[in-house]
Structures are given as C-alpha cells and as structure tokens.
C-alpha cells in the first residue's frame, strides 16, 4: 500500500499549498504524474484542482 504521508511530504507544489489554504480540512494531496497535486482528499470527498481552484467534487 502507498504511504500517503510520504506522498504528501513530496508534494511541494504551489497548487497543493494554495489548495490547502482553500480547504483547511484537507487530509491528503495526491500528486499526478507531472508532480503537481491535482487531486485533493478532504472530509467531504475528493476534489479536482485546476488553476489553484477546487473546481469539481467527485
């Protein structure tokens, strides 16, 4: 199983940091293959991030 905490520590993108400010209940950032966090897991569900804005709840 993937260690999500280690993944979080490696996701130092600006998008991830700004998304954290948007959703303070954030649990995990999942970096995509480009190294930018595009998916955000919060208590309410999974969100996609685009242009530093949470745009879509899955």
C-alpha positions, -999 to 999 in steps of 0.1 A, spaced: 0 0 0 12 35 -8 23 56 22 2 86 17 20 106 43 53 103 24 34 113 -8 22 145 10 57 154 20 69 152 -16 40 173 -30 55 207 -26 37 223 -55 22 258 -53 -11 243 -63 -10 220 -34 -2 248 -9 -29 270 -23 -54 242 -23 -46 236 14 -55 272 21 -88 268 3 -98 235 20 -84 236 56 -99 202 63 -76 187 37 -63 152 45 -41 143 16 -27 156 -16 -22 131 -44 4 143 -69 -2 134 -105 25 121 -129 36 157 -136 44 163 -99 16 187 -93 -12 179 -69 -43 177 -90 -65 157 -66 -74 167 -31 -90 144 -5 -110 162 22 -135 151 47 -163 158 23 -150 139 -7 -124 141 -35 -119 173 -54 -100 181 -86 -78 212 -86 -73 234 -116 -56 268 -117 -53 268 -79 -91 265 -75 -111 235 -64 -135 230 -94 -151 196 -92 -162 173 -64 -162 137 -73 
